[in-house]
Every structure is written in structure tokens, then in C-alpha cells.
Amino acid sequence: MVVHLYNHAFFTIMSRYKHLFFDLDNTCVPYKDKEPNKRLIELFETLKDMDFKLILFSNAPKKRIAPFKRALNVDSLAGAR
């Protein structure tokens, strides 16, 4: 849950980082999902509000990651291996 992001120890550690990378399939969402769920949207918005640069990646083709890139308004890398 997003509330855990405000844990002081977590924030202290994460304050050293500027970029966070997220794997799409079977990490952020199940492979069958075609768009981000509310929980993922809220998480990404919270992290962006904390000034993190977010990058979504997947080994799936560009057409798979594109709807998530648009909905979450983040950079992405498709075909990552």
C-alpha cells in the first residue's frame, strides 16, 4: 500500500535515488492486464510527487507497453532483454 512509502527509513534510503525502474509483466501487473489498475496509478503518482523519474520496462513488444506508458505518463523501454 502507498502509505508504506512514507516510512521514515524508506524515505531516507530512497532519497539517494533519482530514477526507479519497474518491470511491467507479472511484476507491476499480471500479464493479462491491458491497462494499469488504480493501485499502480496511485503508486506512480505518489512516486512522481516525490520527484522520482520512473521508467517502465518489459521484454514484451512496444504495443504491449504503450497503453501503460500513456496512462502512467512515464518513459518506457520495450523489448528489454
Steps between C-alpha positions, in 0.01 A plus 500: 500500500619851421498601868820297550686748280488753779693278738795714614764230448375429150497867407851551639636216289305596188601867520836395350334377180353703215380228262287195566458220246193277494451176310149488354383142456445284807666765716293819472197323357402148389585431136131486407429859617467748216523820705630612840280442801410771752763385749781525243382843384495625860846358568651661191336836578634487856851420380489778240384742771815396690703612192597155379549442129316177417586264215280208406664213315403164356633234270159515329454694175436875488126450436470321837668771706356802312161518681678497838751763390216731395278440804784534751677780312846346538794408279522141386720240339346214304685188386738518797712186533 
